[in-house]
Amino acid sequence: MRKLDLYIAFNFIAPFVIATAFITGLYIVGDAFGKLDDYLEEAGAIGEALSRMVRLYPLRIPAFVAPILPVGMLFGAAYGLAQLSGRNELTAMRACGIGLWRILAPIYVTATMIALLGMANRELLVPKVEAATAGDVARWTGEAKKYKPVTLYLEREETLFTMRYNVERRHARSVSITRQATGEHIRALEARPVAGGWELTDATIGDQAFPRFTLKTSLRRHEVERALVDPALCPIGDLRNLIRADPANRAYRMLYHARLTYPFVGIVLVGLGLPFVIGREQIQRSRLLGVGVCVLICMVFYTVEFIARDLGEAGYLPAALAAWLPTVVFGALGFYLLDTLHS
């Protein structure tokens, strides 16, 4: 059985790797073409723009792969099982008395391992890569010239910072600081990092106004710039801090619970795809039809997930329910369809 398990798992892994690499490549090409004008405008020459993109995009592959993994798992499982069924190997296994769930076990075990690796990539590798490349992306696309909103909760000081920050100028505007331990509230028109803290311009502390005021804090410039990274790319610990800093922001809560569901999405898609492959000769014989079925499954799942997320962000559903509902419903549906085939 060990050899059989490895054989079934390999039939899943090979097409999974190919599908993930292919879809990720399409994703990168689409992103590159969409931002080419921005790179050209900042570089001034097409050669320099392409050189910057070639240096940058390979480093950001982990971020591009992260959302693709569940889809790659669906294509890998569907294609691998279709190959087994098309060669009558699936029929031979069942004729030997091996149950359907036992045949599918290696696929689910492998899918679970891939999901855990995907979670590790998203939590450990993606935030570091995006933080390391965020400065270059901002400069080379012109984003560094803009003032972007930042909300940052400094847990070690129990202080909430909100501002609009410019990476290129290392300068902040519309600064608001709340020390939760004391209830002290500070506002400033502008701020810039200095040794030992931040220099505030036109600051107001309570009823007192200060043309210039140096705020003593351990908050450093790199922490502010790291907070500019898209929250969807932050580790789950940072998302918890964002929720603590801005409890009314439903989008942060949705991102947090969506991160918790992420490892299960690929497994759910695999469970949805397999019933449409087993016992359906049309799909087994036509690769184009098989791809179409996988695309349709992804469209339906992610459409429902998108609607649920919007309902959660709008407050019509609790964030936890909105995030978990598609995964639970489609997971149960896939299990039911597979169990029907088994019986």
C-alpha positions as CSV (number, residue, x, y, z in Angstrom):
1,M,0.0,0.0,0.0
2,R,2.9,2.3,0.6
3,K,4.0,2.1,-3.0
4,L,0.4,2.7,-4.1
5,D,0.1,5.7,-1.8
6,L,3.3,7.2,-3.3
7,Y,2.2,6.5,-6.8
8,I,-1.2,8.2,-6.3
9,A,0.5,11.2,-4.5
10,F,3.0,11.6,-7.3
11,N,0.1,11.7,-9.9
12,F,-1.3,14.6,-7.8
13,I,2.0,16.5,-7.2
14,A,3.3,16.6,-10.7
15,P,0.3,18.3,-12.3
16,F,-0.1,20.5,-9.2
17,V,3.5,21.9,-9.6
18,I,2.9,22.4,-13.4
19,A,-0.5,24.1,-12.9
20,T,0.8,26.3,-10.0
21,A,3.9,27.4,-12.0
22,F,1.8,28.1,-15.1
23,I,-0.9,30.2,-13.3
24,T,1.7,32.0,-11.2
25,G,3.5,32.9,-14.4
26,L,0.3,34.3,-16.0
27,Y,-0.3,36.3,-12.8
28,I,3.2,37.8,-12.8
29,V,3.0,38.7,-16.5
30,G,-0.4,40.3,-16.0
31,D,0.8,42.3,-13.0
32,A,4.0,43.4,-14.9
33,F,2.0,44.6,-17.9
34,G,-0.4,46.4,-15.7
35,K,2.4,48.4,-14.0
36,L,4.7,48.7,-16.9
37,D,3.7,52.4,-17.5
38,D,4.5,53.3,-13.9
39,Y,8.0,51.7,-14.2
40,L,8.6,53.4,-17.5
41,E,7.6,56.8,-16.1
42,E,10.0,56.6,-13.2
43,A,12.9,54.9,-15.1
44,G,12.7,57.2,-18.1
45,A,14.0,54.4,-20.4
46,I,12.5,51.0,-21.3
47,G,15.8,49.2,-20.6
48,E,16.1,50.5,-17.1
49,A,12.4,49.8,-16.4
50,L,12.8,46.2,-17.6
51,S,16.0,45.8,-15.6
52,R,14.2,46.9,-12.4
53,M,11.3,44.6,-13.0
54,V,13.6,41.6,-13.7
55,R,15.4,42.3,-10.4
56,L,12.2,42.8,-8.4
57,Y,9.7,40.2,-9.7
58,P,11.7,37.0,-8.9
59,L,12.0,38.2,-5.3
60,R,8.2,38.6,-5.0
61,I,7.4,35.1,-6.3
62,P,6.3,33.9,-2.8
63,A,3.6,36.6,-2.7
64,F,2.3,35.7,-6.2
65,V,2.3,32.0,-5.4
66,A,0.3,32.4,-2.1
67,P,-3.2,33.0,-3.6
68,I,-2.5,30.5,-6.5
69,L,-1.8,27.4,-4.3
70,P,-5.4,26.4,-3.6
71,V,-6.3,26.7,-7.4
72,G,-3.2,24.7,-8.3
73,M,-4.2,22.0,-5.8
74,L,-7.6,21.7,-7.5
75,F,-6.1,21.3,-11.0
76,G,-3.4,18.9,-9.7
77,A,-5.9,16.6,-8.0
78,A,-8.5,16.7,-10.8
79,Y,-5.9,16.1,-13.5
80,G,-4.1,13.4,-11.6
81,L,-7.2,11.4,-10.7
82,A,-8.5,11.8,-14.3
83,Q,-5.2,10.2,-15.5
84,L,-5.6,7.3,-13.1
85,S,-9.3,6.8,-14.1
86,G,-8.6,7.2,-17.8
87,R,-6.0,4.5,-17.7
88,N,-8.5,2.3,-15.7
89,E,-6.1,2.2,-12.8
90,L,-8.8,3.6,-10.5
91,T,-11.2,0.8,-11.6
92,A,-8.5,-1.8,-10.9
93,M,-7.8,-0.5,-7.4
94,R,-11.5,-0.6,-6.6
95,A,-11.8,-4.1,-8.1
96,C,-9.1,-5.2,-5.6
97,G,-11.3,-4.2,-2.8
98,I,-9.6,-0.8,-2.1
99,G,-12.3,1.7,-1.0
100,L,-12.6,5.1,-2.7
101,W,-11.7,7.0,0.5
102,R,-8.6,4.9,0.9
103,I,-7.6,5.7,-2.7
104,L,-8.1,9.4,-2.1
105,A,-6.3,9.4,1.2
106,P,-2.8,10.1,-0.3
107,I,-4.3,13.0,-2.2
108,Y,-5.8,14.5,0.9
109,V,-2.6,13.9,3.0
110,T,-0.5,15.6,0.3
111,A,-3.0,18.4,-0.1
112,T,-2.9,19.0,3.7
113,M,1.0,19.1,3.6
114,I,0.9,21.6,0.8
115,A,-1.7,23.7,2.6
116,L,0.5,23.9,5.7
117,L,3.5,24.8,3.6
118,G,1.4,27.5,1.9
119,M,0.4,28.9,5.4
120,A,4.1,28.9,6.4
121,N,4.9,30.8,3.2
122,R,2.2,33.3,3.8
123,E,3.0,33.9,7.5
124,L,6.8,33.7,7.4
125,L,8.2,34.3,3.9
126,V,5.8,36.7,2.2
127,P,5.8,39.4,4.9
128,K,9.6,39.5,5.0
129,V,9.9,39.5,1.2
130,E,7.3,42.2,0.8
131,A,8.8,44.4,3.6
132,A,12.2,44.0,1.9
133,T,11.0,45.0,-1.5
134,A,8.3,47.6,-0.6
135,G,10.8,50.5,-0.8
136,D,12.0,49.6,-4.3
137,V,8.4,49.0,-5.5
138,A,7.4,52.4,-4.1
139,R,10.3,54.2,-5.7
140,W,10.2,52.5,-9.0
141,T,6.4,52.8,-9.5
142,G,6.1,56.4,-8.2
143,E,4.1,55.3,-5.1
144,A,6.8,56.7,-2.9
145,K,5.8,60.2,-3.9
146,K,2.3,59.8,-2.4
147,Y,1.3,60.2,1.2
148,K,-0.4,57.0,2.3
149,P,-2.5,56.4,5.4
150,V,-0.9,54.4,8.2
151,T,-2.5,53.0,11.3
152,L,-0.1,51.5,13.8
153,Y,-0.6,50.2,17.3
154,L,2.6,50.2,19.3
155,E,1.9,47.5,21.9
156,R,5.0,48.1,24.0
157,E,3.8,51.7,24.7
158,E,0.0,51.1,24.4
159,T,0.0,53.9,21.8
160,L,-2.0,54.3,18.6
161,F,-0.5,56.2,15.7
162,T,-2.4,57.3,12.6
163,M,-0.8,59.5,9.9
164,R,-0.3,59.9,6.2
165,Y,3.3,59.0,5.4
166,N,5.6,59.6,2.4
167,V,8.4,57.0,2.0
168,E,10.5,59.1,-0.3
169,R,10.5,62.2,1.9
170,R,10.4,60.3,5.1
171,H,7.8,62.7,6.2
172,A,4.3,62.4,7.8
173,R,1.2,64.6,7.7
174,S,-2.1,64.7,9.6
175,V,-0.6,62.9,12.6
176,S,-2.8,61.7,15.5
177,I,-1.3,59.9,18.6
178,T,-3.3,58.4,21.4
179,R,-1.7,57.0,24.5
180,Q,-4.2,54.5,25.8
181,A,-2.7,54.1,29.2
182,T,-3.0,57.8,30.1
183,G,-5.7,58.9,27.6
184,E,-3.4,61.6,26.3
185,H,-4.2,62.7,22.7
186,I,-1.7,64.5,20.5
187,R,-2.3,66.0,17.1
188,A,0.2,67.5,14.7
189,L,0.2,68.9,11.2
190,E,3.5,67.3,10.2
191,A,6.1,64.9,11.7
192,R,9.4,63.5,10.8
193,P,11.6,60.8,12.5
194,V,14.6,62.1,14.6
195,A,16.9,60.5,17.1
196,G,14.9,59.2,20.0
197,G,11.5,59.9,18.6
198,W,9.6,62.1,16.2
199,E,9.7,65.9,15.7
200,L,6.1,67.2,15.5
201,T,5.2,70.5,13.8
202,D,2.1,72.6,14.8
203,A,1.4,70.1,17.5
204,T,-1.6,70.2,20.0
205,I,-1.5,68.3,23.3
206,G,-4.8,68.8,25.1
207,D,-5.3,72.6,25.1
208,Q,-1.7,73.5,24.6
209,A,-0.2,74.3,21.2
210,F,3.5,73.8,20.3
211,P,5.1,75.1,17.0
212,R,7.7,72.4,17.4
213,F,7.6,69.4,19.8
214,T,9.9,66.3,20.0
215,L,7.8,63.3,21.0
216,K,9.9,60.7,22.9
217,T,8.9,57.2,21.5
218,S,10.5,54.0,20.5
219,L,8.6,54.0,17.2
220,R,11.1,53.9,14.4
221,R,10.8,54.9,10.8
222,H,11.2,51.4,9.4
223,E,8.2,50.3,11.5
224,V,6.0,52.9,9.9
225,E,7.2,52.0,6.4
226,R,6.6,48.3,7.1
227,A,3.1,49.2,8.1
228,L,2.5,50.5,4.6
229,V,2.6,47.0,3.3
230,D,-0.8,45.8,2.1
231,P,-2.6,44.3,5.2
232,A,-3.5,41.3,3.1
233,L,0.3,40.5,3.0
234,C,0.9,41.0,6.7
235,P,1.4,38.1,9.1
236,I,-1.6,37.2,11.3
237,G,0.0,38.8,14.4
238,D,0.1,42.2,12.6
239,L,-3.5,41.7,11.7
240,R,-4.4,41.2,15.3
241,N,-2.6,44.4,16.2
242,L,-4.5,46.3,13.4
243,I,-7.8,45.1,14.9
244,R,-6.7,46.2,18.3
245,A,-5.7,49.6,16.9
246,D,-8.9,50.1,14.9
247,P,-11.7,47.8,16.3
248,A,-14.3,49.4,14.1
249,N,-12.5,48.4,10.9
250,R,-14.4,45.3,9.6
251,A,-11.9,44.9,6.7
252,Y,-9.2,44.0,9.2
253,R,-11.4,41.4,10.9
254,M,-12.3,39.9,7.5
255,L,-8.6,39.6,6.6
256,Y,-7.8,38.0,9.9
257,H,-10.5,35.3,9.6
258,A,-9.8,34.8,5.9
259,R,-6.2,34.0,6.9
260,L,-7.4,31.4,9.3
261,T,-9.5,29.7,6.6
262,Y,-6.7,29.9,4.0
263,P,-5.2,26.4,4.7
264,F,-8.6,24.8,4.2
265,V,-9.5,26.4,0.9
266,G,-7.3,24.2,-1.2
267,I,-8.5,21.1,0.5
268,V,-12.1,22.2,-0.1
269,L,-11.5,22.9,-3.8
270,V,-9.9,19.4,-4.1
271,G,-13.0,17.9,-2.5
272,L,-15.2,19.8,-4.9
273,G,-13.3,18.9,-8.0
274,L,-12.8,15.1,-7.5
275,P,-16.5,14.1,-7.7
276,F,-16.7,15.7,-11.1
277,V,-13.8,13.6,-12.4
278,I,-14.6,10.2,-10.9
279,G,-16.9,8.2,-13.1
280,R,-17.3,10.8,-15.8
281,E,-15.6,9.6,-19.0
282,Q,-16.2,12.9,-20.9
283,I,-14.0,14.8,-18.4
284,Q,-11.4,12.1,-18.3
285,R,-11.0,12.0,-22.1
286,S,-11.1,15.8,-22.7
287,R,-8.3,17.9,-21.0
288,L,-10.0,21.1,-22.2
289,L,-13.3,20.0,-20.5
290,G,-11.4,19.1,-17.3
291,V,-9.8,22.6,-17.3
292,G,-13.2,24.2,-17.9
293,V,-14.8,22.3,-15.0
294,C,-11.9,23.4,-12.6
295,V,-12.2,27.0,-13.8
296,L,-16.0,26.9,-13.2
297,I,-15.6,25.4,-9.7
298,C,-13.1,28.2,-8.8
299,M,-15.4,30.9,-10.2
300,V,-18.3,29.7,-8.2
301,F,-16.3,29.3,-5.0
302,Y,-14.5,32.6,-5.2
303,T,-17.7,34.4,-6.3
304,V,-19.5,33.2,-3.2
305,E,-16.4,34.0,-1.1
306,F,-16.4,37.6,-2.5
307,I,-20.1,38.1,-1.8
308,A,-19.6,36.8,1.8
309,R,-16.6,39.1,2.3
310,D,-18.5,42.1,1.1
311,L,-21.4,41.2,3.5
312,G,-19.0,40.9,6.3
313,E,-17.2,44.2,5.6
314,A,-20.6,45.9,5.3
315,G,-21.7,44.5,8.7
316,Y,-24.5,42.3,7.5
317,L,-22.7,39.2,8.7
318,P,-20.2,38.7,11.6
319,A,-16.7,38.6,10.2
320,A,-16.0,35.1,11.4
321,L,-19.2,33.8,9.8
322,A,-18.6,35.6,6.5
323,A,-15.1,34.2,6.3
324,W,-15.9,30.6,7.2
325,L,-19.3,30.2,5.5
326,P,-18.1,29.5,2.0
327,T,-15.4,27.1,3.2
328,V,-17.8,25.1,5.5
329,V,-20.7,25.0,2.9
330,F,-18.6,24.0,0.0
331,G,-16.5,21.6,2.1
332,A,-19.7,19.8,3.2
333,L,-20.9,19.7,-0.4
334,G,-17.7,18.2,-1.6
335,F,-17.8,15.6,1.2
336,Y,-21.4,14.7,0.4
337,L,-20.7,14.3,-3.3
338,L,-17.7,12.0,-2.7
339,D,-19.6,10.0,-0.1
340,T,-22.4,9.5,-2.7
341,L,-19.9,8.1,-5.2
342,H,-18.5,5.9,-2.5
343,S,-21.9,4.4,-1.6
